[in-house]
Every structure is written in C-alpha cells, then in structure tokens.
Amino acid sequence: MNWIYDNKEITSLSDIPSNAIGFVYVIVNKSNGRIYVGKKILHTSRKSTISKKEKTETKTKKRFKKVVKESNWKDYYGSCIELKQDIAKYGKDNFERKIIEFCHSKKYMSYCEMKYQILYNVLETDSYNGNILSRFFRNDLKNEV
C-alpha cells in the first residue's frame, strides 16, 4: 500500500513538493480503526571518511564528507512495535497510510507531529501512540481523564 496525500498516491520523490524534507502521517488499521500518528524524513545523511585515493583525486584536506541518500519512506510503517505486530498479523493491505502534511524543516515537522497527535487525541483513545514527545504518556493521563 502506497502513501496517500490529498486523495493521490505518492510513489516517488517527484510526487512530493521539492522543498519538503519530510512529512507527518497517520496510519489507520482498517480492521479496528486504531491509528498511529508519526513523522518521516525523506533523506538521511551521515559522515563518511574520505579515502586517501579520493583525497588525492579531489585535492582536499578534509577527513570527512557528508553522504545523503533517500530514506526508506516508501516502505515505512512507523516505529511502534505494537503497530508492526498488527501489520504482521493483519497484513499491509488492512492498513491505510495517509500523509497529513509535508514539512520544510525538522523543527516544524516535530511541531506538526505533536500538533496532529493532540488533534487526533492519541493518548485518550485506543491508538498505537503511547506517548507524545516522549514526555506525555497515556498511563500518566489515566488518573486525570
């Protein structure tokens, strides 16, 4: 199942706004209606050591270079263990992946994730989200709600 945004299937980076660095999404279990709200970055970067051969070819004195590659966003189904177990149990076809909003900075993406987790009321409903920002946990709210 591909990502859906604005009733259109998103299958490649060319379907995504060029200045977006990631997106906030909701995954819906069609069997029971449970949701998961999260965020996903489109590219990953890491530092890599520059080889002696490459240093002589490029005549650089730098020791490291930044390597950027496309993330696993196409096949991503969240980081929640319980969600992954249900995907294995029910199959990927029983889940719908929707992009809620494309984001243009990491900070804004974190804000949007929290905003939509609150809007979808994930801690007070039977969602896959057990916490928001690793600060607010469902178990802590049980006595309050």
C-alpha positions as a printed NumPy array, in Angstrom:
array([[  0.   ,   0.   ,   0.   ],
       [  1.431,   3.36 ,  -1.062],
       [  1.183,   6.668,   0.745],
       [ -1.918,   8.776,   0.024],
       [ -1.921,  12.575,   0.055],
       [ -4.905,  14.671,  -0.962],
       [ -6.549,  11.547,  -2.497],
       [ -3.487,  10.922,  -4.732],
       [ -1.   ,   8.091,  -4.489],
       [  2.571,   9.141,  -3.659],
       [  5.056,   6.708,  -5.156],
       [  8.244,   8.724,  -5.735],
       [ 10.042,  11.9  ,  -4.715],
       [  8.733,  13.595,  -7.871],
       [  5.21 ,  13.423,  -6.341],
       [  6.386,  15.415,  -3.309],
       [  6.937,  19.205,  -3.126],
       [ 10.595,  19.88 ,  -3.929],
       [ 11.33 ,  21.868,  -0.765],
       [  9.835,  19.272,   1.624],
       [ 12.277,  17.456,   3.899],
       [  9.689,  15.109,   5.384],
       [  6.065,  14.637,   6.327],
       [  3.642,  13.908,   9.144],
       [  1.408,  10.905,   8.589],
       [ -1.39 ,   8.816,  10.033],
       [ -1.621,   5.049,   9.612],
       [ -5.12 ,   3.614,  10.038],
       [ -5.86 ,  -0.034,  10.847],
       [ -8.928,  -0.739,   8.699],
       [ -9.855,  -3.766,  10.854],
       [-10.299,  -1.938,  14.148],
       [ -9.893,   1.785,  13.409],
       [ -6.757,   2.24 ,  15.533],
       [ -4.41 ,   4.957,  14.318],
       [ -0.763,   5.893,  14.58 ],
       [  0.435,   9.469,  14.023],
       [  4.127,   9.964,  13.257],
       [  6.699,  11.744,  11.122],
       [  9.167,  10.59 ,   8.494],
       [ 12.175,  12.297,   6.954],
       [ 12.768,  11.854,   3.211],
       [ 16.587,  11.842,   3.188],
       [ 19.191,  10.622,   5.643],
       [ 22.709,  11.958,   5.94 ],
       [ 25.818,  10.649,   7.608],
       [ 29.501,  11.459,   7.86 ],
       [ 31.833,   9.244,   5.893],
       [ 35.621,   9.115,   5.959],
       [ 37.274,  10.279,   2.739],
       [ 39.734,   7.695,   1.41 ],
       [ 43.361,   8.582,   0.629],
       [ 42.708,   7.926,  -3.048],
       [ 39.741,  10.295,  -3.101],
       [ 41.761,  12.931,  -1.217],
       [ 44.499,  12.88 ,  -3.833],
       [ 41.989,  12.915,  -6.729],
       [ 39.989,  15.832,  -5.325],
       [ 42.975,  17.544,  -3.676],
       [ 41.018,  18.045,  -0.458],
       [ 42.376,  18.184,   3.05 ],
       [ 39.07 ,  17.259,   4.622],
       [ 38.795,  13.982,   6.513],
       [ 35.035,  13.521,   6.248],
       [ 32.297,  14.092,   3.722],
       [ 28.539,  14.237,   4.068],
       [ 26.706,  11.397,   2.319],
       [ 22.984,  11.955,   1.648],
       [ 20.623,   9.257,   0.452],
       [ 16.887,   8.691,   0.189],
       [ 15.366,   7.221,   3.348],
       [ 13.115,   4.167,   3.496],
       [  9.977,   6.363,   3.446],
       [  8.269,   4.334,   0.689],
       [  8.186,   1.144,   2.796],
       [  7.916,   2.786,   6.224],
       [  5.126,   1.75 ,   8.591],
       [  6.118,   3.552,  11.781],
       [  8.355,   2.775,  14.715],
       [  5.701,   1.408,  17.072],
       [  6.29 ,  -2.262,  17.926],
       [  2.584,  -2.929,  18.534],
       [  1.73 ,  -1.448,  15.124],
       [  4.353,  -3.613,  13.421],
       [  2.943,  -6.704,  15.147],
       [ -0.557,  -5.857,  13.897],
       [  0.766,  -5.328,  10.365],
       [  2.294,  -8.807,  10.514],
       [ -0.981, -10.173,  11.912],
       [ -3.494,  -8.436,   9.588],
       [ -1.298,  -7.768,   6.529],
       [ -0.284,  -4.477,   4.929],
       [ -3.477,  -4.361,   2.851],
       [ -5.503,  -3.806,   6.033],
       [ -3.678,  -0.539,   6.752],
       [ -4.014,   2.844,   5.093],
       [ -1.08 ,   5.255,   5.091],
       [ -2.031,   8.924,   4.699],
       [  0.294,  11.897,   4.569],
       [ -1.255,  14.718,   6.577],
       [  1.256,  17.475,   5.875],
       [  4.584,  17.989,   4.108],
       [  7.153,  19.86 ,   6.182],
       [ 10.079,  22.063,   5.192],
       [ 12.196,  21.884,   8.357],
       [ 12.872,  19.3  ,  11.054],
       [ 11.674,  21.622,  13.792],
       [  8.381,  22.295,  12.019],
       [  7.971,  18.572,  11.358],
       [  8.339,  17.815,  15.097],
       [  5.817,  20.547,  15.884],
       [  3.339,  19.173,  13.32 ],
       [  3.714,  15.626,  14.653],
       [  2.831,  16.823,  18.153],
       [  0.007,  19.038,  16.838],
       [ -1.649,  16.168,  14.96 ],
       [ -1.148,  13.738,  17.844],
       [ -3.094,  16.164,  20.005],
       [ -5.718,  16.845,  17.312],
       [ -6.248,  13.1  ,  16.818],
       [ -6.407,  12.725,  20.618],
       [ -3.993,   9.779,  20.556],
       [ -3.46 ,   9.494,  24.317],
       [ -7.145,   9.407,  25.216],
       [ -8.232,   6.966,  22.515],
       [ -7.171,   3.439,  21.637],
       [ -4.349,   4.469,  19.311],
       [ -0.923,   2.942,  18.75 ],
       [  0.735,   6.118,  20.093],
       [  1.704,   5.558,  23.721],
       [  3.287,   8.955,  24.221],
       [  3.76 ,  12.417,  22.773],
       [  7.307,  13.798,  22.551],
       [  8.382,  11.041,  24.983],
       [  7.091,  13.378,  27.716],
       [  3.368,  12.79 ,  27.874],
       [  2.356,   9.161,  28.342],
       [ -1.07 ,   7.522,  28.14 ],
       [ -0.575,   5.806,  31.533],
       [  0.097,   9.156,  33.22 ],
       [ -3.23 ,  10.509,  31.969],
       [ -5.384,   7.563,  33.058],
       [ -5.93 ,   9.029,  36.54 ],
       [ -6.587,  12.504,  35.152],
       [ -9.075,  11.705,  32.397]])
